[in-house]
Amino acid sequence: MYNNKSHNNTIWLLVSFCWLFASLILAKIFEDATTIENHNILVVANVVSYVLCLYGWIKSGNKAISIYVFFVVYLFFSTIAQSVLYAVGFSWEIAQLYYECTLQQMNQYLCFNLTCIAAFNMGTALVVYKRSNCVTVESLVQSYNSRSSVNDSSVESAFLTILTVVAWLYEILFAARLLLMRQTMTYSEVYENASEVGGSLGSYISYIALFLALINILQKKNVKLVYACLLLTAIIFLLVGTRSRSIVLISIMIVTLPIVKPQWFKKKYIIGWLGAAVLFFGALSFITSSRSSQLGSDTSVSMDTFEDVSPVVSTMLEMGASAKTVVLTMEAVDAGFPHHQTILYSTLNAIIPGFNYTGVLANEYLQLSGWVTDYANSLFSGLGYSIIAEAYMNYGRYGWIFMIIYGFILAYAEIFAYKKYRTGEYLIPVILLLLLSKNVFSVRGELALLIGHVRMSIYILIITLLYKTIKR
């Protein structure tokens, strides 16, 4: 039985390699394509790449409800949603990327995205093809149920509870204050003033709140309180329009709920969960459309663009607009705009406190989102960015090579975190799962957004090490 399983996984590795090779050939053939027929072929090939990412992860036995799956699904909608809609017959008046960009530009983008996702799948396959790199949800549930609540001293337990309550009270009040500001401000105006509300201290407290949430859940302490805080804060941030914060909260719930409440995820509830997901997905269109106006005003005007489509399609159109950042980056770099090692400098910024890159794109952090918004002469809120665009900004058409490494790291880190948790450890799993949760937003942001979380993770490791040394 072991040999058969090993053989099957090795075959999957070979399939992933062949698909990457085929994708590179397709991208080369269609890089100058200008026809709708070639466009539709590229869309189908892109969809296949995403399906392979999900199939390889789930088929190997890993958690179907995981940060990795959430990341891939989010990436799908944020990169090719508009292309899929255009391929199935929606006009360029609806799929506005095809109004703003030429068909040749979109085909070139689809070629690059195809190679990146095929490479991402290859990186994942390098991890999941090994039978030892399989952590099923059943094994995690068994590990969770087999341990009782961690028996710290009464002082430590009380301190953990008090710290958790204080951190989450601050986070909820911060979110509530932003929501109040949104009654009289647009999202852009709130975003510009958010630092004055929270300050630099706020980002540290936010990380501590998330860290303590995972610690409490995995140690089976204050579980109901923590989930109530996560859900309430996620809803408030979604209403405010702060997707980067709400994505992290949703990721934490996604990764832990199937372990804590496995009975909620039995097959008989699949239809219910799918229905809830569709309703939530459709509701995002209203949340997004309200970003350009005050919540206290009539937001119907901001929704006129998509008034003839369903809420689900409207959300796909909004999310798929993130592909514009890749198209603009490709246009700029191909026209001679210099490559920038933003990934390297983001890493150095994260590891070395006080390190600042003083290149063309940077102030305190590497603001690729600010650059692309200025480049596009956008008069409204920022365009965000994309991990696909950042790969092109760094490495041009060879960005797919980075995506192999990126796919490997994301898959390995999540599996490694689950393995560590099964052995009874908490610190490393929590730090890794927090970083992976934060990384999900790199789909529509940039890797520099991870800088704060990486630094805080390093500080937590140092503090924990010192505490254990003193305690001995």
Sequence and secondary structure as in RCSB ss.txt:
>XXXX:A:sequence
MYNNKSHNNTIWLLVSFCWLFASLILAKIFEDATTIENHNILVVANVVSYVLCLYGWIKSGNKAISIYVFFVVYL
FFSTIAQSVLYAVGFSWEIAQLYYECTLQQMNQYLCFNLTCIAAFNMGTALVVYKRSNCVTVESLVQSYNSRSSV
NDSSVESAFLTILTVVAWLYEILFAARLLLMRQTMTYSEVYENASEVGGSLGSYISYIALFLALINILQKKNVKL
VYACLLLTAIIFLLVGTRSRSIVLISIMIVTLPIVKPQWFKKKYIIGWLGAAVLFFGALSFITSSRSSQLGSDTS
VSMDTFEDVSPVVSTMLEMGASAKTVVLTMEAVDAGFPHHQTILYSTLNAIIPGFNYTGVLANEYLQLSGWVTDY
ANSLFSGLGYSIIAEAYMNYGRYGWIFMIIYGFILAYAEIFAYKKYRTGEYLIPVILLLLLSKNVFSVRGELALL
IGHVRMSIYILIITLLYKTIKR
>XXXX:A:secstr
 HHHHHHHHHHHHHHHHHHHHHHHHHHHHTTT  SHHHHHHHHHHHHHHHHHHHHHHHHTT  SSSHHHHHHHHH
HHHHHHHHHHHHTT  TTTSTHHHHS HHHHHHHHHHHHHHHHHHHHHHHHHHTSTTS   HHHHHHHHHHS S 
   HHHHHHHHHHHHHHHHHHHHHHHHHHHHHTTS HHHHHHHHHHHHHHHHHHHHHHHHHHHHHHHHTTSSHHH
HHHHHHHHHHHHHHHT HHHHHHHHHHHHHHHHHH GGGGSGGGHHHHHHHHHHHHHHHHHHHHGGGS TTS  G
GGGGGGTTS HHHHHHHHHHTTHHHHHHHHHHHHTT     HHHHHHHHHHSTT    STTBSSSB HHHHHHHH
TT SSS     HHHHHHHHHGGGHHHHHHHHHHHHHHHHHHHHHHHHTT  HHHHHHHHHHHHHGGGGSS GGGG
HHHHHHHHHHHHHHHHHHHHH 
